[in-house]
Amino acid sequence: MTSSKKPDKYYAILEGALKVFAENGYHKSQVSRIAKEAGVADGTIYLYFKKKEDILTSLFQEKLGELVVKFNEGIHEQMTAKESLRRVCEIHYSELENNVHLAYVTQIELRQSDLGLRKEIGQALKRYIAFIENILERGKQDGSFHPDTDVKLVRLLIFGAMDEVVTSWLISGRKYSLTEQVGKTINFFLKGIEA
């Protein structure tokens, strides 16, 4: 089933879950609380999800999918690979800075879930990581990035760095602007991979 064909209640449940997971933590969140936040009956949740883990997995798939769509919309062919990497970081930071519930769930709750659940969520990350990889490959091909750049390693380092910057921002109590960290984050990597 494609995203556009999913009913409004499906998305209402995911948005309700996002808020409940962020405020209470995944393990302490009850399905009945999610239903209340979503404005649906408890049983309605089970029409779309077999168990609470499925809600969290679907939440990651939908939200990461939305980010990839925003990357596709925000990056055009005329942009250099360097500009594209910067734009990915800008979108990543601004989306999480503007949706603190999403930031808490992606940064804190993911780390507290069991290995099986993390593996499922990791599947949702593949499109995101592949997007970064494609930018790095393009930079190698056009000569912007060093020909010896290990694309598979660097894509993980970039994603991991952005991930850690967001986590640190949350732990600090959001005392500074996340989006103001874009330049420093990307410049660090560019120094290592520029040709």
C-alpha positions as a printed NumPy array, in Angstrom:
array([[  0.   ,   0.   ,   0.   ],
       [  1.496,   3.384,  -0.948],
       [  1.565,   6.302,   1.472],
       [ -1.048,   8.28 ,  -0.439],
       [ -3.582,   5.443,  -0.113],
       [ -3.272,   5.023,   3.649],
       [ -6.248,   6.392,   5.595],
       [ -6.149,   9.51 ,   7.748],
       [ -6.526,   7.391,  10.899],
       [ -3.248,   5.636,  10.116],
       [ -1.412,   8.975,  10.105],
       [ -3.326,  10.206,  13.153],
       [ -2.146,   7.117,  15.045],
       [  1.459,   7.718,  13.993],
       [  1.314,  11.376,  15.04 ],
       [ -0.311,  10.391,  18.346],
       [  2.372,   7.764,  18.888],
       [  5.13 ,  10.262,  18.11 ],
       [  3.895,  12.573,  20.861],
       [  3.262,   9.78 ,  23.386],
       [  6.624,   8.077,  22.738],
       [  8.46 ,  11.411,  23.031],
       [  6.747,  12.362,  26.287],
       [  6.705,   8.977,  28.03 ],
       [  9.35 ,   6.87 ,  26.327],
       [  8.561,   3.944,  24.099],
       [  8.532,   1.284,  26.832],
       [  6.243,   3.271,  29.133],
       [  3.821,   4.228,  26.373],
       [  0.51 ,   2.418,  26.336],
       [ -1.467,   1.716,  23.196],
       [ -4.56 ,   3.155,  24.895],
       [ -2.702,   6.44 ,  25.427],
       [ -1.687,   6.512,  21.763],
       [ -5.309,   5.89 ,  20.76 ],
       [ -6.494,   8.739,  22.985],
       [ -3.877,  11.124,  21.566],
       [ -4.829,  10.065,  18.015],
       [ -8.536,  10.507,  18.715],
       [ -9.4  ,   6.902,  17.828],
       [-10.781,   3.923,  19.734],
       [ -8.191,   1.513,  21.18 ],
       [ -9.317,  -1.245,  18.811],
       [ -8.814,   0.988,  15.774],
       [ -5.06 ,   0.847,  16.301],
       [ -5.127,  -2.915,  15.784],
       [ -6.749,  -2.455,  12.375],
       [ -3.459,  -0.908,  11.221],
       [ -0.804,  -2.336,  13.547],
       [ -0.422,  -5.796,  15.125],
       [  1.611,  -4.554,  18.101],
       [  3.24 ,  -1.453,  19.556],
       [  6.571,  -2.291,  17.89 ],
       [  4.865,  -2.043,  14.495],
       [  3.784,   1.506,  15.32 ],
       [  7.364,   2.541,  16.102],
       [  8.733,   0.847,  12.979],
       [  6.065,   2.459,  10.768],
       [  6.731,   5.817,  12.393],
       [ 10.404,   5.627,  11.431],
       [  9.59 ,   4.437,   7.912],
       [  7.137,   7.282,   7.337],
       [  9.241,  10.043,   8.9  ],
       [ 12.491,   8.982,   7.239],
       [ 10.597,   8.624,   3.973],
       [  9.359,  12.192,   4.386],
       [ 12.95 ,  13.361,   4.924],
       [ 14.117,  11.641,   1.75 ],
       [ 11.268,  13.321,  -0.162],
       [ 12.418,  16.679,   1.253],
       [ 15.986,  15.907,   0.154],
       [ 14.744,  15.154,  -3.361],
       [ 12.759,  18.39 ,  -3.399],
       [ 15.552,  20.473,  -1.842],
       [ 18.413,  19.287,  -4.008],
       [ 18.467,  19.989,  -7.725],
       [ 20.798,  18.877, -10.513],
       [ 22.576,  22.234, -10.719],
       [ 23.821,  21.924,  -7.134],
       [ 27.357,  20.715,  -6.604],
       [ 27.965,  17.654,  -4.444],
       [ 29.25 ,  19.967,  -1.688],
       [ 26.103,  22.103,  -1.826],
       [ 23.975,  18.944,  -1.819],
       [ 25.671,  17.577,   1.312],
       [ 25.17 ,  20.915,   3.039],
       [ 21.499,  20.886,   2.027],
       [ 21.016,  17.356,   3.436],
       [ 22.463,  18.526,   6.756],
       [ 20.31 ,  21.685,   6.724],
       [ 17.142,  19.676,   6.133],
       [ 18.092,  17.049,   8.735],
       [ 18.823,  19.624,  11.447],
       [ 15.933,  21.958,  10.661],
       [ 13.357,  19.143,  10.515],
       [ 14.439,  17.803,  13.912],
       [ 14.802,  21.256,  15.444],
       [ 11.261,  22.078,  14.309],
       [  9.818,  18.75 ,  15.495],
       [ 11.267,  18.073,  18.938],
       [  9.001,  15.035,  19.432],
       [ 10.52 ,  13.469,  16.332],
       [ 14.015,  14.349,  17.54 ],
       [ 13.408,  12.643,  20.901],
       [ 11.971,   9.524,  19.338],
       [ 14.659,   9.151,  16.656],
       [ 17.578,  10.004,  18.931],
       [ 16.648,   8.675,  22.355],
       [ 14.033,   5.961,  21.903],
       [ 15.817,   4.193,  19.07 ],
       [ 18.826,   3.62 ,  21.297],
       [ 16.683,   2.085,  24.034],
       [ 14.804,  -0.365,  21.839],
       [ 15.842,  -3.997,  21.508],
       [ 18.2  ,  -5.229,  18.813],
       [ 15.452,  -6.766,  16.659],
       [ 13.52 ,  -3.514,  16.613],
       [ 16.669,  -1.516,  15.861],
       [ 17.378,  -3.82 ,  12.908],
       [ 13.874,  -3.25 ,  11.506],
       [ 14.256,   0.487,  11.908],
       [ 17.691,   0.221,  10.305],
       [ 15.965,  -1.006,   7.161],
       [ 14.107,   2.314,   7.031],
       [ 17.455,   4.145,   7.211],
       [ 18.776,   2.507,   4.054],
       [ 17.154,   5.013,   1.657],
       [ 18.525,   7.889,   3.724],
       [ 22.062,   6.487,   3.773],
       [ 21.844,   5.679,   0.041],
       [ 20.925,   9.3  ,  -0.643],
       [ 24.123,  10.499,   1.057],
       [ 26.11 ,   7.815,  -0.769],
       [ 24.827,   9.022,  -4.154],
       [ 25.959,  12.569,  -3.384],
       [ 29.418,  11.328,  -2.409],
       [ 29.674,   9.225,  -5.583],
       [ 28.68 ,  12.233,  -7.673],
       [ 31.376,  14.306,  -5.959],
       [ 33.99 ,  11.661,  -6.721],
       [ 32.924,  11.471, -10.361],
       [ 32.956,  15.237, -10.944],
       [ 36.299,  15.636,  -9.16 ],
       [ 34.939,  17.599,  -6.169],
       [ 35.867,  14.829,  -3.751],
       [ 39.118,  12.956,  -3.528],
       [ 39.13 ,   9.854,  -5.759],
       [ 40.22 ,   7.685,  -2.801],
       [ 37.171,   8.69 ,  -0.722],
       [ 35.686,   5.568,   0.853],
       [ 32.057,   6.363,   0.052],
       [ 30.574,   3.577,   2.182],
       [ 32.564,   4.675,   5.239],
       [ 32.096,   8.429,   4.751],
       [ 28.311,   8.133,   4.28 ],
       [ 28.098,   6.419,   7.69 ],
       [ 30.433,   8.961,   9.291],
       [ 28.342,  11.861,   7.994],
       [ 25.074,  10.3  ,   9.109],
       [ 26.589,   9.321,  12.471],
       [ 27.956,  12.821,  13.034],
       [ 24.598,  14.454,  12.3  ],
       [ 22.935,  11.898,  14.555],
       [ 25.314,  12.65 ,  17.435],
       [ 24.989,  16.433,  17.008],
       [ 21.205,  16.127,  17.343],
       [ 21.514,  13.851,  20.388],
       [ 23.916,  16.287,  22.086],
       [ 21.544,  19.165,  21.314],
       [ 18.684,  17.296,  23.012],
       [ 20.776,  16.283,  26.031],
       [ 21.935,  19.898,  26.46 ],
       [ 18.303,  20.945,  26.796],
       [ 18.281,  22.524,  23.321],
       [ 20.321,  25.485,  24.604],
       [ 21.57 ,  26.454,  21.154],
       [ 20.363,  26.427,  17.569],
       [ 20.742,  23.093,  15.872],
       [ 20.602,  24.631,  12.397],
       [ 23.561,  26.878,  13.258],
       [ 25.675,  23.696,  13.465],
       [ 25.267,  22.894,   9.743],
       [ 28.335,  24.764,   8.496],
       [ 30.675,  23.367,  11.133],
       [ 29.386,  19.825,  10.602],
       [ 29.747,  19.779,   6.824],
       [ 32.992,  21.792,   6.707],
       [ 34.606,  19.19 ,   8.961],
       [ 33.876,  16.455,   6.43 ],
       [ 34.67 ,  18.53 ,   3.377],
       [ 38.195,  19.126,   4.683],
       [ 38.712,  15.385,   4.694],
       [ 37.238,  14.502,   1.289],
       [ 37.739,  17.533,  -0.972],
       [ 40.019,  16.89 ,  -3.946]])
